[in-house]
Amino acid sequence: MSYNVSCLSASMRGVVYDGMPFDMQVRDIPRPIVLSENEVVVRVTTAAICGSDLHVYRGYMGGNPPWGMGHEAI
């Protein structure tokens, strides 16, 4: 099965934490790729912050940078 994604650009805007406390960047990041028929990409136009975002922002937690922010979709 093939997927028509020709109307989508190869990148999207995202908030990224690069490992420096109190420093996040809004920049172009690669768009996720749909690999199978049971996967979707959901367009999020607004995202809120939660306590875990604040911990990452302060440098208390997070995986190996870069770390994408904004998991509280509205």
N, CA, C, O and CB atoms as a CASP TS submission, in Angstrom:
PFRMAT TS
TARGET T0000
AUTHOR 0000-0000-0000
METHOD Language model
MODEL 1
PARENT N/A
ATOM      1  N   MET     1       0.848  -1.174   0.000  1.00  0.00           N
ATOM      2  CA  MET     1       0.000   0.000   0.000  1.00  0.00           C
ATOM      3  C   MET     1       0.891   1.233   0.000  1.00  0.00           C
ATOM      4  O   MET     1       1.908   1.265   0.692  1.00  0.00           O
ATOM      5  CB  MET     1      -0.963   0.000   1.219  1.00  0.00           C
ATOM      6  N   SER     2       0.518   2.239  -0.765  1.00  0.00           N
ATOM      7  CA  SER     2       1.295   3.473  -0.787  1.00  0.00           C
ATOM      8  C   SER     2       0.465   4.607  -0.199  1.00  0.00           C
ATOM      9  O   SER     2      -0.761   4.529  -0.129  1.00  0.00           O
ATOM     10  CB  SER     2       1.748   3.816  -2.227  1.00  0.00           C
ATOM     11  N   TYR     3       1.148   5.646   0.215  1.00  0.00           N
ATOM     12  CA  TYR     3       0.506   6.787   0.854  1.00  0.00           C
ATOM     13  C   TYR     3       0.883   8.043   0.097  1.00  0.00           C
ATOM     14  O   TYR     3       2.058   8.262  -0.200  1.00  0.00           O
ATOM     15  CB  TYR     3       0.907   6.898   2.346  1.00  0.00           C
ATOM     16  N   ASN     4      -0.104   8.874  -0.217  1.00  0.00           N
ATOM     17  CA  ASN     4       0.156  10.113  -0.931  1.00  0.00           C
ATOM     18  C   ASN     4       0.430  11.219   0.078  1.00  0.00           C
ATOM     19  O   ASN     4      -0.487  11.723   0.726  1.00  0.00           O
ATOM     20  CB  ASN     4      -1.034  10.485  -1.851  1.00  0.00           C
ATOM     21  N   VAL     5       1.682  11.586   0.203  1.00  0.00           N
ATOM     22  CA  VAL     5       2.057  12.667   1.119  1.00  0.00           C
ATOM     23  C   VAL     5       2.741  13.796   0.359  1.00  0.00           C
ATOM     24  O   VAL     5       3.462  14.600   0.949  1.00  0.00           O
ATOM     25  CB  VAL     5       2.983  12.139   2.235  1.00  0.00           C
ATOM     26  N   SER     6       2.515  13.854  -0.951  1.00  0.00           N
ATOM     27  CA  SER     6       3.176  14.857  -1.777  1.00  0.00           C
ATOM     28  C   SER     6       2.771  16.278  -1.409  1.00  0.00           C
ATOM     29  O   SER     6       3.501  17.222  -1.712  1.00  0.00           O
ATOM     30  CB  SER     6       2.871  14.605  -3.230  1.00  0.00           C
ATOM     31  N   CYS     7       1.618  16.449  -0.761  1.00  0.00           N
ATOM     32  CA  CYS     7       1.168  17.783  -0.381  1.00  0.00           C
ATOM     33  C   CYS     7       1.824  18.259   0.916  1.00  0.00           C
ATOM     34  O   CYS     7       1.654  19.416   1.298  1.00  0.00           O
ATOM     35  CB  CYS     7      -0.345  17.799  -0.232  1.00  0.00           C
ATOM     36  N   LEU     8       2.565  17.390   1.595  1.00  0.00           N
ATOM     37  CA  LEU     8       3.192  17.751   2.863  1.00  0.00           C
ATOM     38  C   LEU     8       4.644  18.148   2.653  1.00  0.00           C
ATOM     39  O   LEU     8       5.345  17.571   1.822  1.00  0.00           O
ATOM     40  CB  LEU     8       3.100  16.593   3.857  1.00  0.00           C
ATOM     41  N   SER     9       5.084  19.140   3.418  1.00  0.00           N
ATOM     42  CA  SER     9       6.502  19.486   3.361  1.00  0.00           C
ATOM     43  C   SER     9       7.291  18.462   4.176  1.00  0.00           C
ATOM     44  O   SER     9       6.714  17.703   4.954  1.00  0.00           O
ATOM     45  CB  SER     9       6.751  20.937   3.893  1.00  0.00           C
ATOM     46  N   ALA    10       8.584  18.445   3.998  1.00  0.00           N
ATOM     47  CA  ALA    10       9.436  17.464   4.682  1.00  0.00           C
ATOM     48  C   ALA    10       9.709  17.845   6.128  1.00  0.00           C
ATOM     49  O   ALA    10      10.254  17.043   6.887  1.00  0.00           O
ATOM     50  CB  ALA    10      10.751  17.311   3.943  1.00  0.00           C
ATOM     51  N   SER    11       9.333  19.069   6.522  1.00  0.00           N
ATOM     52  CA  SER    11       9.590  19.495   7.900  1.00  0.00           C
ATOM     53  C   SER    11       8.367  20.166   8.496  1.00  0.00           C
ATOM     54  O   SER    11       7.405  20.476   7.793  1.00  0.00           O
ATOM     55  CB  SER    11      10.789  20.445   7.957  1.00  0.00           C
ATOM     56  N   MET    12       8.418  20.384   9.793  1.00  0.00           N
ATOM     57  CA  MET    12       7.356  21.068  10.524  1.00  0.00           C
ATOM     58  C   MET    12       8.008  21.871  11.645  1.00  0.00           C
ATOM     59  O   MET    12       9.184  21.668  11.947  1.00  0.00           O
ATOM     60  CB  MET    12       6.295  20.050  11.089  1.00  0.00           C
ATOM     61  N   ARG    13       7.260  22.778  12.263  1.00  0.00           N
ATOM     62  CA  ARG    13       7.777  23.579  13.365  1.00  0.00           C
ATOM     63  C   ARG    13       7.591  22.812  14.659  1.00  0.00           C
ATOM     64  O   ARG    13       6.574  22.147  14.854  1.00  0.00           O
ATOM     65  CB  ARG    13       7.073  24.958  13.434  1.00  0.00           C
ATOM     66  N   GLY    14       8.575  22.903  15.545  1.00  0.00           N
ATOM     67  CA  GLY    14       8.493  22.229  16.826  1.00  0.00           C
ATOM     68  C   GLY    14       9.355  22.913  17.868  1.00  0.00           C
ATOM     69  O   GLY    14      10.302  23.625  17.534  1.00  0.00           O
ATOM     70  N   VAL    15       9.024  22.694  19.129  1.00  0.00           N
ATOM     71  CA  VAL    15       9.818  23.210  20.246  1.00  0.00           C
ATOM     72  C   VAL    15      10.756  22.095  20.684  1.00  0.00           C
ATOM     73  O   VAL    15      10.319  20.976  20.952  1.00  0.00           O
ATOM     74  CB  VAL    15       8.904  23.698  21.443  1.00  0.00           C
ATOM     75  N   VAL    16      12.038  22.403  20.754  1.00  0.00           N
ATOM     76  CA  VAL    16      13.058  21.395  21.026  1.00  0.00           C
ATOM     77  C   VAL    16      13.943  21.837  22.186  1.00  0.00           C
ATOM     78  O   VAL    16      14.387  22.984  22.249  1.00  0.00           O
ATOM     79  CB  VAL    16      13.910  21.132  19.770  1.00  0.00           C
ATOM     80  N   TYR    17      14.187  20.905  23.098  1.00  0.00           N
ATOM     81  CA  TYR    17      15.133  21.092  24.201  1.00  0.00           C
ATOM     82  C   TYR    17      16.418  20.369  23.823  1.00  0.00           C
ATOM     83  O   TYR    17      16.402  19.166  23.562  1.00  0.00           O
ATOM     84  CB  TYR    17      14.551  20.555  25.572  1.00  0.00           C
ATOM     85  N   ASP    18      17.536  21.099  23.793  1.00  0.00           N
ATOM     86  CA  ASP    18      18.813  20.525  23.369  1.00  0.00           C
ATOM     87  C   ASP    18      19.733  20.137  24.516  1.00  0.00           C
ATOM     88  O   ASP    18      20.886  19.775  24.279  1.00  0.00           O
ATOM     89  CB  ASP    18      19.521  21.490  22.489  1.00  0.00           C
ATOM     90  N   GLY    19      19.252  20.204  25.754  1.00  0.00           N
ATOM     91  CA  GLY    19      20.068  19.774  26.877  1.00  0.00           C
ATOM     92  C   GLY    19      20.566  20.891  27.771  1.00  0.00           C
ATOM     93  O   GLY    19      21.150  20.618  28.820  1.00  0.00           O
ATOM     94  N   MET    20      20.354  22.147  27.387  1.00  0.00           N
ATOM     95  CA  MET    20      20.758  23.276  28.222  1.00  0.00           C
ATOM     96  C   MET    20      19.551  23.751  29.024  1.00  0.00           C
ATOM     97  O   MET    20      18.556  24.171  28.433  1.00  0.00           O
ATOM     98  CB  MET    20      21.344  24.437  27.358  1.00  0.00           C
ATOM     99  N   PRO    21      19.612  23.695  30.367  1.00  0.00           N
ATOM    100  CA  PRO    21      18.484  24.154  31.175  1.00  0.00           C
ATOM    101  C   PRO    21      18.065  25.582  30.809  1.00  0.00           C
ATOM    102  O   PRO    21      18.902  26.439  30.522  1.00  0.00           O
ATOM    103  CB  PRO    21      18.839  24.080  32.659  1.00  0.00           C
ATOM    104  N   PHE    22      16.768  25.810  30.827  1.00  0.00           N
ATOM    105  CA  PHE    22      16.141  27.107  30.573  1.00  0.00           C
ATOM    106  C   PHE    22      16.339  27.606  29.138  1.00  0.00           C
ATOM    107  O   PHE    22      16.230  28.805  28.882  1.00  0.00           O
ATOM    108  CB  PHE    22      16.689  28.127  31.538  1.00  0.00           C
ATOM    109  N   ASP    23      16.627  26.704  28.210  1.00  0.00           N
ATOM    110  CA  ASP    23      16.834  27.101  26.816  1.00  0.00           C
ATOM    111  C   ASP    23      16.129  26.117  25.896  1.00  0.00           C
ATOM    112  O   ASP    23      16.522  24.956  25.790  1.00  0.00           O
ATOM    113  CB  ASP    23      18.344  27.176  26.478  1.00  0.00           C
ATOM    114  N   MET    24      15.078  26.598  25.229  1.00  0.00           N
ATOM    115  CA  MET    24      14.366  25.804  24.238  1.00  0.00           C
ATOM    116  C   MET    24      14.298  26.608  22.961  1.00  0.00           C
ATOM    117  O   MET    24      14.292  27.838  22.991  1.00  0.00           O
ATOM    118  CB  MET    24      12.943  25.409  24.731  1.00  0.00           C
ATOM    119  N   GLN    25      14.245  25.917  21.844  1.00  0.00           N
ATOM    120  CA  GLN    25      14.231  26.559  20.535  1.00  0.00           C
ATOM    121  C   GLN    25      13.003  26.124  19.745  1.00  0.00           C
ATOM    122  O   GLN    25      12.614  24.956  19.779  1.00  0.00           O
ATOM    123  CB  GLN    25      15.514  26.228  19.755  1.00  0.00           C
ATOM    124  N   VAL    26      12.399  27.072  19.035  1.00  0.00           N
ATOM    125  CA  VAL    26      11.361  26.747  18.054  1.00  0.00           C
ATOM    126  C   VAL    26      12.071  26.688  16.709  1.00  0.00           C
ATOM    127  O   VAL    26      12.683  27.664  16.276  1.00  0.00           O
ATOM    128  CB  VAL    26      10.167  27.813  18.055  1.00  0.00           C
ATOM    129  N   ARG    27      11.983  25.532  16.050  1.00  0.00           N
ATOM    130  CA  ARG    27      12.688  25.391  14.779  1.00  0.00           C
ATOM    131  C   ARG    27      12.031  24.331  13.902  1.00  0.00           C
ATOM    132  O   ARG    27      11.121  23.621  14.330  1.00  0.00           O
ATOM    133  CB  ARG    27      14.156  25.038  15.021  1.00  0.00           C
ATOM    134  N   ASP    28      12.509  24.242  12.678  1.00  0.00           N
ATOM    135  CA  ASP    28      12.030  23.218  11.750  1.00  0.00           C
ATOM    136  C   ASP    28      12.630  21.875  12.140  1.00  0.00           C
ATOM    137  O   ASP    28      13.837  21.759  12.354  1.00  0.00           O
ATOM    138  CB  ASP    28      12.391  23.578  10.279  1.00  0.00           C
ATOM    139  N   ILE    29      11.772  20.860  12.229  1.00  0.00           N
ATOM    140  CA  ILE    29      12.196  19.502  12.552  1.00  0.00           C
ATOM    141  C   ILE    29      11.615  18.560  11.498  1.00  0.00           C
ATOM    142  O   ILE    29      10.627  18.904  10.850  1.00  0.00           O
ATOM    143  CB  ILE    29      11.739  19.089  13.999  1.00  0.00           C
ATOM    144  N   PRO    30      12.206  17.384  11.313  1.00  0.00           N
ATOM    145  CA  PRO    30      11.677  16.448  10.309  1.00  0.00           C
ATOM    146  C   PRO    30      10.249  16.006  10.643  1.00  0.00           C
ATOM    147  O   PRO    30       9.928  15.720  11.797  1.00  0.00           O
ATOM    148  CB  PRO    30      12.590  15.217  10.199  1.00  0.00           C
ATOM    149  N   ARG    31       9.415  15.957   9.630  1.00  0.00           N
ATOM    150  CA  ARG    31       8.040  15.472   9.797  1.00  0.00           C
ATOM    151  C   ARG    31       8.075  13.960  10.002  1.00  0.00           C
ATOM    152  O   ARG    31       8.854  13.268   9.346  1.00  0.00           O
ATOM    153  CB  ARG    31       7.150  15.847   8.558  1.00  0.00           C
ATOM    154  N   PRO    32       7.229  13.430  10.917  1.00  0.00           N
ATOM    155  CA  PRO    32       7.175  11.971  11.104  1.00  0.00           C
ATOM    156  C   PRO    32       6.775  11.271   9.806  1.00  0.00           C
ATOM    157  O   PRO    32       6.075  11.841   8.969  1.00  0.00           O
ATOM    158  CB  PRO    32       6.180  11.606  12.230  1.00  0.00           C
ATOM    159  N   ILE    33       7.220  10.051   9.655  1.00  0.00           N
ATOM    160  CA  ILE    33       6.921   9.268   8.457  1.00  0.00           C
ATOM    161  C   ILE    33       5.958   8.140   8.818  1.00  0.00           C
ATOM    162  O   ILE    33       6.205   7.383   9.756  1.00  0.00           O
ATOM    163  CB  ILE    33       8.224   8.698   7.823  1.00  0.00           C
ATOM    164  N   VAL    34       4.864   8.033   8.072  1.00  0.00           N
ATOM    165  CA  VAL    34       3.909   6.944   8.249  1.00  0.00           C
ATOM    166  C   VAL    34       4.494   5.717   7.566  1.00  0.00           C
ATOM    167  O   VAL    34       4.743   5.724   6.360  1.00  0.00           O
ATOM    168  CB  VAL    34       2.490   7.308   7.665  1.00  0.00           C
ATOM    169  N   LEU    35       4.712   4.663   8.349  1.00  0.00           N
ATOM    170  CA  LEU    35       5.352   3.461   7.819  1.00  0.00           C
ATOM    171  C   LEU    35       4.387   2.324   7.521  1.00  0.00           C
ATOM    172  O   LEU    35       4.711   1.428   6.742  1.00  0.00           O
ATOM    173  CB  LEU    35       6.381   2.984   8.779  1.00  0.00           C
ATOM    174  N   SER    36       3.193   2.346   8.136  1.00  0.00           N
ATOM    175  CA  SER    36       2.241   1.265   7.888  1.00  0.00           C
ATOM    176  C   SER    36       0.819   1.810   7.882  1.00  0.00           C
ATOM    177  O   SER    36       0.578   2.956   8.259  1.00  0.00           O
ATOM    178  CB  SER    36       2.385   0.156   8.948  1.00  0.00           C
ATOM    179  N   GLU    37      -0.112   0.975   7.449  1.00  0.00           N
ATOM    180  CA  GLU    37      -1.503   1.405   7.313  1.00  0.00           C
ATOM    181  C   GLU    37      -2.212   1.620   8.640  1.00  0.00           C
ATOM    182  O   GLU    37      -3.313   2.170   8.651  1.00  0.00           O
ATOM    183  CB  GLU    37      -2.260   0.401   6.516  1.00  0.00           C
ATOM    184  N   ASN    38      -1.626   1.209   9.758  1.00  0.00           N
ATOM    185  CA  ASN    38      -2.272   1.432  11.056  1.00  0.00           C
ATOM    186  C   ASN    38      -1.582   2.542  11.847  1.00  0.00           C
ATOM    187  O   ASN    38      -1.717   2.599  13.070  1.00  0.00           O
ATOM    188  CB  ASN    38      -2.275   0.138  11.872  1.00  0.00           C
ATOM    189  N   GLU    39      -0.846   3.421  11.172  1.00  0.00           N
ATOM    190  CA  GLU    39      -0.223   4.585  11.793  1.00  0.00           C
ATOM    191  C   GLU    39      -0.820   5.853  11.203  1.00  0.00           C
ATOM    192  O   GLU    39      -1.253   5.866  10.051  1.00  0.00           O
ATOM    193  CB  GLU    39       1.312   4.564  11.600  1.00  0.00           C
ATOM    194  N   VAL    40      -0.841   6.913  11.995  1.00  0.00           N
ATOM    195  CA  VAL    40      -1.314   8.213  11.523  1.00  0.00           C
ATOM    196  C   VAL    40      -0.399   9.304  12.066  1.00  0.00           C
ATOM    197  O   VAL    40       0.305   9.109  13.057  1.00  0.00           O
ATOM    198  CB  VAL    40      -2.788   8.462  11.955  1.00  0.00           C
ATOM    199  N   VAL    41      -0.424  10.437  11.411  1.00  0.00           N
ATOM    200  CA  VAL    41       0.207  11.649  11.919  1.00  0.00           C
ATOM    201  C   VAL    41      -0.928  12.608  12.218  1.00  0.00           C
ATOM    202  O   VAL    41      -1.747  12.895  11.345  1.00  0.00           O
ATOM    203  CB  VAL    41       1.251  12.265  10.892  1.00  0.00           C
ATOM    204  N   VAL    42      -0.984  13.105  13.439  1.00  0.00           N
ATOM    205  CA  VAL    42      -2.040  14.012  13.868  1.00  0.00           C
ATOM    206  C   VAL    42      -1.483  15.431  13.878  1.00  0.00           C
ATOM    207  O   VAL    42      -0.431  15.682  14.465  1.00  0.00           O
ATOM    208  CB  VAL    42      -2.591  13.615  15.273  1.00  0.00           C
ATOM    209  N   ARG    43      -2.179  16.350  13.234  1.00  0.00           N
ATOM    210  CA  ARG    43      -1.748  17.748  13.230  1.00  0.00           C
ATOM    211  C   ARG    43      -2.198  18.395  14.530  1.00  0.00           C
ATOM    212  O   ARG    43      -3.391  18.434  14.833  1.00  0.00           O
ATOM    213  CB  ARG    43      -2.318  18.518  11.996  1.00  0.00           C
ATOM    214  N   VAL    44      -1.248  18.897  15.287  1.00  0.00           N
ATOM    215  CA  VAL    44      -1.528  19.600  16.538  1.00  0.00           C
ATOM    216  C   VAL    44      -1.225  21.070  16.299  1.00  0.00           C
ATOM    217  O   VAL    44      -0.095  21.428  15.966  1.00  0.00           O
ATOM    218  CB  VAL    44      -0.681  19.021  17.742  1.00  0.00           C
ATOM    219  N   THR    45      -2.229  21.923  16.468  1.00  0.00           N
ATOM    220  CA  THR    45      -2.023  23.355  16.267  1.00  0.00           C
ATOM    221  C   THR    45      -1.770  24.089  17.572  1.00  0.00           C
ATOM    222  O   THR    45      -1.230  25.195  17.570  1.00  0.00           O
ATOM    223  CB  THR    45      -3.218  23.958  15.569  1.00  0.00           C
ATOM    224  N   THR    46      -2.160  23.476  18.697  1.00  0.00           N
ATOM    225  CA  THR    46      -1.963  24.082  20.008  1.00  0.00           C
ATOM    226  C   THR    46      -1.599  22.995  20.999  1.00  0.00           C
ATOM    227  O   THR    46      -2.223  21.934  21.021  1.00  0.00           O
ATOM    228  CB  THR    46      -3.229  24.849  20.470  1.00  0.00           C
ATOM    229  N   ALA    47      -0.596  23.251  21.816  1.00  0.00           N
ATOM    230  CA  ALA    47      -0.196  22.299  22.852  1.00  0.00           C
ATOM    231  C   ALA    47       0.078  23.062  24.140  1.00  0.00           C
ATOM    232  O   ALA    47       0.647  24.153  24.118  1.00  0.00           O
ATOM    233  CB  ALA    47       1.059  21.481  22.415  1.00  0.00           C
ATOM    234  N   ALA    48      -0.330  22.483  25.250  1.00  0.00           N
ATOM    235  CA  ALA    48      -0.105  23.090  26.562  1.00  0.00           C
ATOM    236  C   ALA    48       1.128  22.459  27.206  1.00  0.00           C
ATOM    237  O   ALA    48       1.671  21.473  26.708  1.00  0.00           O
ATOM    238  CB  ALA    48      -1.355  22.917  27.478  1.00  0.00           C
ATOM    239  N   ILE    49       1.554  23.041  28.309  1.00  0.00           N
ATOM    240  CA  ILE    49       2.664  22.458  29.057  1.00  0.00           C
ATOM    241  C   ILE    49       2.122  21.761  30.297  1.00  0.00           C
ATOM    242  O   ILE    49       1.031  22.080  30.771  1.00  0.00           O
ATOM    243  CB  ILE    49       3.706  23.542  29.446  1.00  0.00           C
ATOM    244  N   CYS    50       2.879  20.822  30.812  1.00  0.00           N
ATOM    245  CA  CYS    50       2.521  20.153  32.057  1.00  0.00           C
ATOM    246  C   CYS    50       3.759  20.107  32.943  1.00  0.00           C
ATOM    247  O   CYS    50       4.810  20.630  32.572  1.00  0.00           O
ATOM    248  CB  CYS    50       1.961  18.716  31.792  1.00  0.00           C
ATOM    249  N   GLY    51       3.643  19.496  34.090  1.00  0.00           N
ATOM    250  CA  GLY    51       4.745  19.439  35.041  1.00  0.00           C
ATOM    251  C   GLY    51       5.997  18.801  34.484  1.00  0.00           C
ATOM    252  O   GLY    51       7.104  19.247  34.785  1.00  0.00           O
ATOM    253  N   SER    52       5.844  17.763  33.673  1.00  0.00           N
ATOM    254  CA  SER    52       7.034  17.115  33.113  1.00  0.00           C
ATOM    255  C   SER    52       7.768  18.047  32.150  1.00  0.00           C
ATOM    256  O   SER    52       8.995  17.997  32.065  1.00  0.00           O
ATOM    257  CB  SER    52       6.646  15.814  32.393  1.00  0.00           C
ATOM    258  N   ASP    53       7.035  18.902  31.418  1.00  0.00           N
ATOM    259  CA  ASP    53       7.691  19.882  30.548  1.00  0.00           C
ATOM    260  C   ASP    53       8.547  20.843  31.367  1.00  0.00           C
ATOM    261  O   ASP    53       9.651  21.202  30.957  1.00  0.00           O
ATOM    262  CB  ASP    53       6.645  20.667  29.734  1.00  0.00           C
ATOM    263  N   LEU    54       8.037  21.258  32.521  1.00  0.00           N
ATOM    264  CA  LEU    54       8.809  22.164  33.379  1.00  0.00           C
ATOM    265  C   LEU    54      10.059  21.491  33.916  1.00  0.00           C
ATOM    266  O   LEU    54      11.103  22.132  34.038  1.00  0.00           O
ATOM    267  CB  LEU    54       7.951  22.658  34.540  1.00  0.00           C
ATOM    268  N   HIS    55       9.969  20.206  34.237  1.00  0.00           N
ATOM    269  CA  HIS    55      11.155  19.475  34.705  1.00  0.00           C
ATOM    270  C   HIS    55      12.222  19.416  33.610  1.00  0.00           C
ATOM    271  O   HIS    55      13.406  19.614  33.881  1.00  0.00           O
ATOM    272  CB  HIS    55      10.770  18.043  35.149  1.00  0.00           C
ATOM    273  N   VAL    56      11.800  19.145  32.378  1.00  0.00           N
ATOM    274  CA  VAL    56      12.742  19.112  31.258  1.00  0.00           C
ATOM    275  C   VAL    56      13.348  20.500  31.055  1.00  0.00           C
ATOM    276  O   VAL    56      14.562  20.626  30.897  1.00  0.00           O
ATOM    277  CB  VAL    56      12.040  18.627  29.958  1.00  0.00           C
ATOM    278  N   TYR    57      12.511  21.545  31.058  1.00  0.00           N
ATOM    279  CA  TYR    57      12.967  22.926  30.871  1.00  0.00           C
ATOM    280  C   TYR    57      14.029  23.306  31.904  1.00  0.00           C
ATOM    281  O   TYR    57      14.995  24.000  31.588  1.00  0.00           O
ATOM    282  CB  TYR    57      11.778  23.896  30.959  1.00  0.00           C
ATOM    283  N   ARG    58      13.841  22.848  33.126  1.00  0.00           N
ATOM    284  CA  ARG    58      14.797  23.161  34.200  1.00  0.00           C
ATOM    285  C   ARG    58      16.003  22.230  34.205  1.00  0.00           C
ATOM    286  O   ARG    58      16.932  22.426  34.989  1.00  0.00           O
ATOM    287  CB  ARG    58      14.103  23.089  35.547  1.00  0.00           C
ATOM    288  N   GLY    59      16.001  21.219  33.337  1.00  0.00           N
ATOM    289  CA  GLY    59      17.138  20.310  33.231  1.00  0.00           C
ATOM    290  C   GLY    59      17.112  19.154  34.208  1.00  0.00           C
ATOM    291  O   GLY    59      18.131  18.492  34.407  1.00  0.00           O
ATOM    292  N   TYR    60      15.941  18.891  34.836  1.00  0.00           N
ATOM    293  CA  TYR    60      15.838  17.828  35.835  1.00  0.00           C
ATOM    294  C   TYR    60      15.606  16.450  35.231  1.00  0.00           C
ATOM    295  O   TYR    60      15.928  15.444  35.863  1.00  0.00           O
ATOM    296  CB  TYR    60      14.729  18.141  36.790  1.00  0.00           C
ATOM    297  N   MET    61      15.058  16.381  34.031  1.00  0.00           N
ATOM    298  CA  MET    61      14.749  15.083  33.440  1.00  0.00           C
ATOM    299  C   MET    61      14.699  15.205  31.928  1.00  0.00           C
ATOM    300  O   MET    61      14.776  16.301  31.373  1.00  0.00           O
ATOM    301  CB  MET    61      13.416  14.534  33.982  1.00  0.00           C
ATOM    302  N   GLY    62      14.569  14.077  31.283  1.00  0.00           N
ATOM    303  CA  GLY    62      14.480  14.037  29.826  1.00  0.00           C
ATOM    304  C   GLY    62      15.422  12.980  29.295  1.00  0.00           C
ATOM    305  O   GLY    62      16.379  12.583  29.961  1.00  0.00           O
ATOM    306  N   GLY    63      15.141  12.541  28.110  1.00  0.00           N
ATOM    307  CA  GLY    63      16.008  11.555  27.474  1.00  0.00           C
ATOM    308  C   GLY    63      17.239  12.225  26.891  1.00  0.00           C
ATOM    309  O   GLY    63      17.562  13.364  27.228  1.00  0.00           O
ATOM    310  N   ASN    64      17.910  11.515  26.025  1.00  0.00           N
ATOM    311  CA  ASN    64      19.064  12.100  25.351  1.00  0.00           C
ATOM    312  C   ASN    64      18.595  13.207  24.412  1.00  0.00           C
ATOM    313  O   ASN    64      17.733  12.971  23.565  1.00  0.00           O
ATOM    314  CB  ASN    64      19.858  11.018  24.570  1.00  0.00           C
ATOM    315  N   PRO    65      19.149  14.412  24.552  1.00  0.00           N
ATOM    316  CA  PRO    65      18.747  15.515  23.666  1.00  0.00           C
ATOM    317  C   PRO    65      19.070  15.187  22.212  1.00  0.00           C
ATOM    318  O   PRO    65      19.995  14.416  21.957  1.00  0.00           O
ATOM    319  CB  PRO    65      19.446  16.827  24.081  1.00  0.00           C
ATOM    320  N   PRO    66      18.343  15.744  21.261  1.00  0.00           N
ATOM    321  CA  PRO    66      17.266  16.708  21.450  1.00  0.00           C
ATOM    322  C   PRO    66      15.971  16.044  21.900  1.00  0.00           C
ATOM    323  O   PRO    66      15.713  14.880  21.595  1.00  0.00           O
ATOM    324  CB  PRO    66      17.029  17.474  20.169  1.00  0.00           C
ATOM    325  N   TRP    67      15.166  16.802  22.626  1.00  0.00           N
ATOM    326  CA  TRP    67      13.931  16.324  23.227  1.00  0.00           C
ATOM    327  C   TRP    67      12.790  17.199  22.708  1.00  0.00           C
ATOM    328  O   TRP    67      12.796  18.409  22.932  1.00  0.00           O
ATOM    329  CB  TRP    67      14.007  16.353  24.797  1.00  0.00           C
ATOM    330  N   GLY    68      11.815  16.607  22.018  1.00  0.00           N
ATOM    331  CA  GLY    68      10.668  17.357  21.511  1.00  0.00           C
ATOM    332  C   GLY    68       9.673  17.646  22.616  1.00  0.00           C
ATOM    333  O   GLY    68       9.368  16.771  23.426  1.00  0.00           O
ATOM    334  N   MET    69       9.171  18.858  22.654  1.00  0.00           N
ATOM    335  CA  MET    69       8.243  19.280  23.702  1.00  0.00           C
ATOM    336  C   MET    69       6.818  19.374  23.152  1.00  0.00           C
ATOM    337  O   MET    69       6.594  19.296  21.944  1.00  0.00           O
ATOM    338  CB  MET    69       8.680  20.637  24.295  1.00  0.00           C
ATOM    339  N   GLY    70       5.852  19.546  24.077  1.00  0.00           N
ATOM    340  CA  GLY    70       4.474  19.804  23.683  1.00  0.00           C
ATOM    341  C   GLY    70       3.629  18.569  23.487  1.00  0.00           C
ATOM    342  O   GLY    70       3.016  18.409  22.432  1.00  0.00           O
ATOM    343  N   HIS    71       3.575  17.690  24.474  1.00  0.00           N
ATOM    344  CA  HIS    71       2.791  16.458  24.330  1.00  0.00           C
ATOM    345  C   HIS    71       1.355  16.598  24.821  1.00  0.00           C
ATOM    346  O   HIS    71       0.588  15.638  24.740  1.00  0.00           O
ATOM    347  CB  HIS    71       3.463  15.339  25.077  1.00  0.00           C
ATOM    348  N   GLU    72       0.974  17.760  25.324  1.00  0.00           N
ATOM    349  CA  GLU    72      -0.393  17.986  25.811  1.00  0.00           C
ATOM    350  C   GLU    72      -1.210  18.667  24.712  1.00  0.00           C
ATOM    351  O   GLU    72      -1.436  19.876  24.767  1.00  0.00           O
ATOM    352  CB  GLU    72      -0.391  18.853  27.118  1.00  0.00           C
ATOM    353  N   ALA    73      -1.648  17.905  23.725  1.00  0.00           N
ATOM    354  CA  ALA    73      -2.406  18.461  22.599  1.00  0.00           C
ATOM    355  C   ALA    73      -3.773  18.945  23.054  1.00  0.00           C
ATOM    356  O   ALA    73      -4.428  18.316  23.885  1.00  0.00           O
ATOM    357  CB  ALA    73      -2.564  17.417  21.485  1.00  0.00           C
ATOM    358  N   ILE    74      -4.186  20.064  22.502  1.00  0.00           N
ATOM    359  CA  ILE    74      -5.492  20.645  22.843  1.00  0.00           C
ATOM    360  C   ILE    74      -6.413  20.473  21.649  1.00  0.00           C
ATOM    361  O   ILE    74      -7.572  20.885  21.699  1.00  0.00           O
ATOM    362  CB  ILE    74      -5.366  22.158  23.240  1.00  0.00           C
TER
END
